[in-house]
Amino acid sequence: MAERILREVKNEEISPSEIVFDYSNHSSIVSVLEPLVGKRGILKVSNYTVEAFEVEDAVIVSAIDEDGELIETDIIKKLFTLSAQSVVPLSSLSAFSDEEYNKLNELEQQTISVISGKIMERNGGFFEAEVDKLDNWSEDVKKSLELDLKKLDIDIKTAKTNAKKIINLDEKLKAQREIKDSEKKRNEMRRKLYDAQDEVEVKKEDLLKKVEAQLKQRSKLETLFTISWKVV
């Protein structure tokens, strides 16, 4: 329904009208609609757009009956599966009372609060997942480098022990050169470890800035149409 409404009415200006939905001649029984037979009311359909981590559109349906009682959105959606017996243009917006408009707007704001809460919760989950990815990556790099460093430390210690046992000066010099190269490699690996940790902190800071900017949700509410309805 949402896609159909958006497609058909988003770029059109629809005047306030009364639509008579024909349930009596409907081909099947829709139990939730039976209590509405003989009743009338008003409904408002709006498009709510939120720009946060991504752009999201939601169609908001707010409806009340003639007694001011809320009609659930899922029930109203089922109304649109019925054929419309007639469409009667209303003279002006004054056909709806201020009280009715206020009630619809109140219902609409309640729905917006629910939608915004769900978006915030989902974005919070996305943020946590991204932080976990960075932490896991950092931990993997750290463990890998620390394991290599530990192995290299053992190799250097062993090489130094063995070098002390060498009598020939040329061979002793060669052994010390190899130890020096290994120590240089160890220093480079330590720098890589620090650089990797710094890189994680930079990425975390970038992520925080991105989330802070996107938490300032930009939203737009556009009324698609408001109609009076009746079920026969």
Stockholm file with secondary structure:
# STOCKHOLM 1.0

chainA/1-232         MAERILREVKNEEISPSEIVFDYSNHSSIVSVLEPLVGKRGILKVSNYTVEAFEVEDAVIVSAIDEDGELIETDIIKKLFTLSAQSVVPLSSLSAFSDEEYNKLNELEQQTISVISGKIMERNGGFFEAEVDKLDNWSEDVKKSLELDLKKLDIDIKTAKTNAKKIINLDEKLKAQREIKDSEKKRNEMRRKLYDAQDEVEVKKEDLLKKVEAQLKQRSKLETLFTISWKVV
#=GR chainA/1-232 SS CHHHHHHHHTTSCCCCEEEEEECTTCSSCCGGGGGGTTCEEEEEEEEEEEESSSEEEEEEEEEEETTSCBCCHHHHHHHTTSEEEEEEECSCGGGSCHHHHHHHHHHHHHHHHHHHHHHHHHHHHHHHHHHHHHHHHHHHHHHHHHHHHHHHHHHHHHHHHHHHHCCSHHHHHHHHHHHHHHHHHHHHHHHHHHHHHHHHHHHHHHHHHHHHHHHSCEEEEEEEEEEEEEEC
#=GC SS_cons         CHHHHHHHHTTSCCCCEEEEEECTTCSSCCGGGGGGTTCEEEEEEEEEEEESSSEEEEEEEEEEETTSCBCCHHHHHHHTTSEEEEEEECSCGGGSCHHHHHHHHHHHHHHHHHHHHHHHHHHHHHHHHHHHHHHHHHHHHHHHHHHHHHHHHHHHHHHHHHHHHCCSHHHHHHHHHHHHHHHHHHHHHHHHHHHHHHHHHHHHHHHHHHHHHHHSCEEEEEEEEEEEEEEC
//
